Amino acid sequence: MPAAWGALALLTLVHLVAHLTGAPALADTTQWFLMPLLAGCLWLATRPSPGGARRSRLVRLVLVALGFSWLGDAAPDLADGDAAFLVMVGFFLCAQVTYTLAFWPFRAGSVLRRPLGLAPYALALVALVVACAPGAGSLLVPVLVYGVALVATAVTSTGVDRLAGVGGAVFLVSDALIALHAFAPWYDLPAHGFWVMLTYVAGQVLLVLGVLRRERRESVAAAKGEPAWAST
């Protein structure tokens, strides 16, 4: 398993350097393998023992979300122009919905129960929609729908684990940068692709690490005969 994490770290480094050095072919090629490697890390880390229970619902759904994320990564290489962008957004919307479904059973420990904690996410959604509205045109409603899905993932991730909550917020930043690049005429972040991918990979890795920590806590609680809520 450490070998898989090491391979992911090395590939991520190569990918980010490709963005900084202006090597788009290498950046595109390495991006294809980032999410499959991360999914492999999660798969190996949750491998059941002989005769043990199968992977939890949480892990299975997160693996599906990583699969949709991989399809979103691949979309720009499978189509051109606006079609590629819309297909990419569609796959990532599926990923966000799947993440939210995965995290929903843990909502009792999330910021959904804490209005002050929820407020920054609501403000981020409003700010993103307002910033994108002038350039979104007829796509304003899809932008709003995707923004809600993205914030829902970030919010529900806070109930899984602290690392997952940070990952959800970082993932929110990554997709917000993409939306601003597409729809906000004033947006001009140097090395845009680098920052998008840095926050994207970091967010996904933190989500997976948070899920693994949750799984470990629940395994310990189960071994002690404690109820499931004891691991919250």
Secondary structure, DSSP 8 states (H G I E B T S, - for coil): -HHHHHHHHHHHHHHHHHHHTT-HHHHHHHHHHHHHHHHHHHHHHT---TT-----HHHHHHHHHHHHHHHHHHHHHHS-HHHHHHHHHHHHHHHHHHHHHHHGGGGGGSGGG-HHHHHHHHHHHHHHHHHHHHHHGGGHHHHHHHHHHHHHHHHHHTTT-HHHHHHHHHHHHHHHHHHHHHH-TT---TTHHHHHHHHHHHHHHHHHHHHHHHHHHHHHHHHTT--GGGG-
